[in-house]
């Protein structure tokens, strides 16, 4: 008599399932996963240790493909320079493009802090040479947490998918009150206005998926001077608080 159950056991699909189950139960694999948890924890610890060194900070996001001489690059350098002169530590992802431009701006002001939170990739992102302090991360998500908890203000220059990912991550964290309300600056009207208009028309008016106050989380600016003025206004309370703490500890 033909046994169908025995036949099923011989199919390639079932053999593959058994191999997967065996791999999942393998003690060696479980040990690797356990050690990976410790590596993740270590990245969080070392990342927060770096951030603790700096109290007043601004984080820049934007395209890694921006190059020296283009308008975005030059504006980023100028704004980072002005903010560093006002006592801000400049923090970036440590790579090229907008990240490099912001770190250059900080180093133009002697004695300013220029920090890079870099991602370790086999062939791509190399830490730029304009940082005075840095930390490298193996995991994207640990680096992302560091960038999200790094500063008193976040500046978004024009960029691609990575920039949009970081923007919506921060907006969501603020909207859901997972982090305190911090200024988010969108630099470049031509670049950001179509996105803002889509949010207002589709997400707010049409779908009712966001509230009116959610659209007040970010601020659109169109020049270095405007960006600087808005940042100084929105961070006035934080700067006074940090200044008082510096005076008390003698670190001003």
C-alpha positions as CSV (number, residue, x, y, z in Angstrom):
1,X,0.0,0.0,0.0
2,X,1.3,3.5,-1.0
3,X,2.1,5.6,2.1
4,X,1.4,9.3,1.2
5,X,2.8,10.6,4.5
6,X,6.1,8.8,3.8
7,X,6.2,10.4,0.3
8,X,5.6,13.8,1.7
9,X,8.6,13.4,4.0
10,X,10.8,12.9,1.0
11,X,9.9,16.1,-0.8
12,X,12.6,18.8,-1.2
13,X,10.3,21.3,0.6
14,X,10.1,19.2,3.7
15,X,13.8,18.4,3.6
16,X,14.5,22.1,3.5
17,X,12.2,22.7,6.5
18,X,14.0,20.1,8.5
19,X,17.3,21.7,7.7
20,X,16.1,25.1,8.8
21,X,14.7,23.6,12.1
22,X,18.0,21.9,12.7
23,X,19.9,25.1,12.2
24,X,17.6,27.0,14.5
25,X,18.1,24.4,17.2
26,X,21.9,24.3,16.7
27,X,23.6,25.4,20.0
28,X,26.4,27.0,18.0
29,X,23.9,29.3,16.2
30,X,22.2,30.2,19.5
31,X,25.6,31.1,20.9
32,X,26.3,33.4,18.0
33,X,22.9,35.1,18.4
34,X,23.6,35.6,22.1
35,X,27.0,37.2,21.5
36,X,25.4,39.4,18.9
37,X,23.2,40.9,21.6
38,X,26.3,41.8,23.6
39,X,27.8,43.5,20.6
40,X,24.6,45.5,20.1
41,X,24.7,46.5,23.8
42,X,28.3,47.5,23.5
43,X,27.5,49.8,20.6
44,X,24.7,51.5,22.6
45,X,27.0,52.0,25.6
46,X,30.0,53.4,23.6
47,X,27.6,55.6,21.6
48,X,26.0,57.2,24.6
49,X,29.4,57.6,26.2
50,X,30.4,59.8,23.2
51,X,27.2,61.8,23.3
52,X,27.6,62.5,27.1
53,X,30.7,64.6,26.3
54,X,28.6,67.2,24.6
55,X,25.7,69.1,26.0
56,X,24.6,71.7,23.3
57,X,24.6,70.1,19.9
58,X,23.1,70.3,16.4
59,X,22.8,67.3,14.1
60,X,23.0,67.6,10.3
61,X,21.3,65.2,7.9
62,X,21.4,65.3,4.1
63,X,22.7,63.8,0.9
64,X,26.0,62.0,1.0
65,X,26.3,62.8,-2.7
66,X,26.5,66.5,-2.3
67,X,29.9,67.8,-3.4
68,X,32.3,70.7,-2.7
69,X,31.2,73.7,-4.7
70,X,27.5,72.9,-4.9
71,X,24.9,75.2,-3.2
72,X,23.8,72.6,-0.6
73,X,27.4,71.8,0.4
74,X,28.3,75.5,0.8
75,X,25.1,76.4,2.7
76,X,25.7,73.5,5.1
77,X,29.3,74.5,5.8
78,X,28.3,78.1,6.4
79,X,25.4,77.2,8.8
80,X,27.6,74.7,10.7
81,X,30.3,77.4,11.1
82,X,27.8,79.9,12.5
83,X,26.3,77.5,14.9
84,X,29.7,76.2,16.1
85,X,30.7,79.9,16.8
86,X,27.5,80.1,19.0
87,X,28.7,77.1,21.1
88,X,27.0,74.2,19.3
89,X,28.8,70.9,18.9
90,X,28.2,69.7,15.3
91,X,27.2,66.1,14.9
92,X,26.9,64.2,11.6
93,X,26.9,60.6,10.3
94,X,30.6,61.1,9.7
95,X,30.6,60.4,5.9
96,X,30.8,62.6,2.8
97,X,28.5,65.1,1.2
98,X,26.4,67.1,3.7
99,X,28.0,65.3,6.6
100,X,31.5,66.3,5.5
101,X,30.3,69.9,4.8
102,X,28.9,70.3,8.3
103,X,32.1,68.9,9.9
104,X,34.2,71.3,7.8
105,X,32.1,74.2,9.0
106,X,32.6,73.2,12.6
107,X,36.4,72.8,12.2
108,X,36.7,76.3,10.7
109,X,36.0,77.6,14.1
110,X,39.0,76.8,16.2
111,X,38.3,74.8,19.3
112,X,34.8,73.7,18.2
113,X,33.6,70.1,18.5
114,X,33.0,68.2,15.2
115,X,31.6,64.7,15.8
116,X,31.0,61.8,13.3
117,X,28.8,58.8,14.1
118,X,29.9,56.6,11.3
119,X,28.5,53.4,9.9
120,X,31.0,50.6,9.1
121,X,30.5,49.4,5.5
122,X,32.8,47.1,3.5
123,X,33.2,49.4,0.4
124,X,31.3,52.6,1.0
125,X,31.2,55.2,3.8
126,X,34.6,56.3,5.0
127,X,34.9,58.6,8.0
128,X,35.7,62.1,6.8
129,X,38.8,63.8,8.1
130,X,37.1,66.8,9.5
131,X,35.9,65.2,12.8
132,X,37.5,65.8,16.2
133,X,35.7,62.9,17.8
134,X,34.0,59.9,16.3
135,X,32.4,56.5,17.0
136,X,31.9,53.7,14.4
137,X,28.8,51.4,14.3
138,X,28.3,48.0,12.8
139,X,24.5,48.2,13.0
140,X,22.5,50.8,11.3
141,X,19.8,50.8,14.0
142,X,22.2,51.5,16.9
143,X,23.7,54.4,14.9
144,X,20.2,55.7,14.1
145,X,19.3,55.8,17.8
146,X,22.5,57.8,18.6
147,X,21.7,60.3,15.9
148,X,18.1,60.6,17.2
149,X,19.2,61.3,20.8
150,X,22.2,63.4,20.0
151,X,21.1,67.0,19.9
152,X,18.9,70.0,20.8
153,X,18.1,70.7,17.1
154,X,18.1,68.7,13.9
155,X,18.9,70.3,10.5
156,X,17.8,68.4,7.3
157,X,19.4,69.6,4.1
158,X,18.1,68.1,0.8
159,X,18.8,64.4,0.5
160,X,17.5,61.0,-0.6
161,X,15.9,58.0,1.0
162,X,18.2,57.9,4.0
163,X,17.5,61.5,4.8
164,X,13.8,61.0,4.5
165,X,14.0,57.9,6.7
166,X,15.8,59.9,9.5
167,X,13.3,62.7,9.1
168,X,10.2,60.6,9.5
169,X,11.8,58.6,12.3
170,X,12.3,61.8,14.3
171,X,8.9,63.3,13.5
172,X,7.3,60.1,14.6
173,X,9.2,59.9,17.8
174,X,8.2,63.5,18.6
175,X,4.6,63.0,17.5
176,X,4.3,59.9,19.8
177,X,6.1,61.7,22.6
178,X,8.9,59.0,22.7
179,X,11.4,61.9,22.8
180,X,10.9,65.5,23.9
181,X,9.8,68.1,21.3
182,X,13.0,69.3,19.6
183,X,13.3,71.7,16.6
184,X,13.5,70.1,13.2
185,X,14.7,72.5,10.5
186,X,14.0,71.7,6.8
187,X,16.5,73.7,4.7
188,X,15.6,74.5,1.1
189,X,12.1,75.5,0.1
190,X,12.3,74.1,-3.4
191,X,13.2,70.7,-2.1
192,X,10.9,70.3,0.9
193,X,7.8,72.3,0.0
194,X,6.3,69.6,-2.3
195,X,6.7,67.0,0.5
196,X,5.1,69.4,3.1
197,X,2.3,70.2,0.7
198,X,1.6,66.4,0.2
199,X,1.5,65.9,3.9
200,X,-1.0,68.7,4.3
201,X,-3.2,67.7,1.4
202,X,-3.1,63.9,1.7
203,X,-2.3,63.0,5.2
204,X,-4.0,65.9,7.0
205,X,-6.9,67.1,4.8
206,X,-7.8,63.9,2.9
207,X,-6.9,60.9,5.2
208,X,-7.0,62.7,8.5
209,X,-4.0,60.6,9.4
210,X,-2.1,63.4,11.2
211,X,-3.1,66.3,13.4
212,X,-2.6,70.0,12.7
213,X,0.0,70.2,15.5
214,X,2.0,67.4,14.0
215,X,2.8,69.7,11.1
216,X,4.2,72.2,13.5
217,X,7.0,69.8,14.5
218,X,9.2,70.9,11.5
219,X,10.2,74.4,10.3
220,X,10.9,75.3,6.7
221,X,13.7,77.8,6.0
222,X,15.4,79.0,2.8
223,X,18.7,80.6,3.7
224,X,21.5,80.3,6.1
225,X,20.6,83.5,7.9
226,X,16.9,82.4,8.3
227,X,18.0,78.9,9.5
228,X,20.4,80.4,12.1
229,X,17.8,82.9,13.4
230,X,15.1,80.2,13.7
231,X,17.5,77.8,15.5
232,X,18.7,80.5,18.0
233,X,15.1,81.4,18.7
234,X,13.9,77.8,19.2
235,X,16.8,76.7,21.3
236,X,16.9,79.8,23.6
237,X,15.6,77.9,26.6
238,X,17.9,74.9,26.1
239,X,20.9,77.2,25.7
240,X,20.1,79.1,28.8
241,X,19.7,75.9,30.8
242,X,22.9,74.4,29.5
243,X,24.7,77.7,30.1
244,X,23.6,77.8,33.7
245,X,24.7,74.2,34.2
246,X,28.1,75.0,32.6
247,X,28.6,78.0,35.0
248,X,27.7,75.8,38.0
249,X,30.2,73.2,37.0
250,X,32.9,75.6,35.9
251,X,32.9,74.2,32.4
252,X,31.8,77.3,30.5
